[in-house]
Amino acid sequence: MWTLCSVKAKNARTINFQQFQEAMKELGQKRFKGKNPDEALEDVFKLMEGKDPATTGATKATTVGGVDRLTDTSKYTGTHKERFDESGKGKGIEGREETTDNSGYVSGYKGAGTYDKKSQ
């Protein structure tokens, strides 16, 4: 099996575009023996042309059980329904009826906002 050891450092997890090009040159020489390096590189490019990256080993989204049913915002009722617009996108803080009062007074205090009037 062919590896990238010759173009990337041992502790590196990724390669840059220049290293990728060098790896493709080496791959072409190993796969298409007897051709000159430029022709081998062109043949490698022809193999890749029009193909998407492979998703081998990639994590796939799971749809186990009632995930679709539970995440469909059109089926929400009550106060939860108010938190989403018609398209199903969340409204964020505007979608909440009860917002935090950051005035500095406790919730039941009747004289809120009167401190400046008393101290004069």
N, C-alpha and C positions, 0 to 999 in steps of 0.2 A: 504494500500500500504506500502511496505517495504522501509525504507529510510536508508541512510548511517550515520545518525546523531550520532549513537553510536560509530563509528570508526573514524570520522573526526571532526576537530574543526569547530565551527559554522561559522567562517569567512574564512575558507579554501575553495578554489575552486577545488582542486584536492586531490587525495590520493596517497600515495606511495604503493609499492608492498606489504609491510608487512600489511598495513591497508586493502588492497584488500583481502589478504588471511584471515584476521580476519572477514571481511565482508562476505566472502564466507562461513566461518564456521557458522556464525550467520544465514545466509540465509538457509543453509542446515538444521539447527535445526528447523527453522520455517516452511520450506516447507515439510520436511520429518519427521514429528513428530513420536515418538515411536522408531526411529532407534537410534543407538548410534552415537555420533558426527562424528566418522571416516567414518562410512558407509554413513551418510548423505552427508559428504563432497565429497566422491567418486561419489555419485549420482549427485551432482551439477556439478562436473567436466565432467561427462558423458553427461550432458545436453549441456555444452559449447563446447565439443569436436568437432573439424572440422567446427566450425562456425566463420564467420568474425564478426567484431564489427558492430553494427547497425549504420546506418547513419541517424537516425531519427532526424530531426531538423537541420541537416547540410546544409550549403548553397551549392546549386548546380550551376554550370556554366550555364549561359543563352546563347542561340543562337538565339537571337531575330533579325529579319530583315536580314540585309546584313553583319552581323559580319563575317561569314565565307568568304564571297566574299572579304571583305575589309582587312582581315588579311591574305589572301593567298598571300605569297611573290612571287609565280610564275607568278602572274598576274601584278606585278608592272612593270612600264615602266620608261624610262628616267633616271634621276639622282637617283631616289629611288631604281631602279633595281641594281645600283652599290653598294648599301649599304648592300647587302645580298649575300652570297655565293650560290652555286648550291643547297645545302640542305635546304636553307631557314633560316639559322642561320645568325644573324647580324654580320657584320665585325667590328662594333664599330668605333673607331676613324680612323682606316685604310680605312674604306669604304667611308670616306668623302674626296671630292676633295679639298675643301677649309678648310685648317687648320689654326689655329691662330698662328701668328708670335709673339713669345715671346722674340724678340731680344731687346726690349726696344726702338726701333725707330718707328716713325709714318710711316704709310704705303707708303706715297709718297716721303719720304726722299731719295735723291740720294746719299748722302755721308755716307751711313750706313757702319759701320765697319772701318771708317777712323779716328776715334778719337785718337787712340793710335799713329798713324803715324804723326799727327799734333802736339801732345804735346811733341815730342822729340826734 
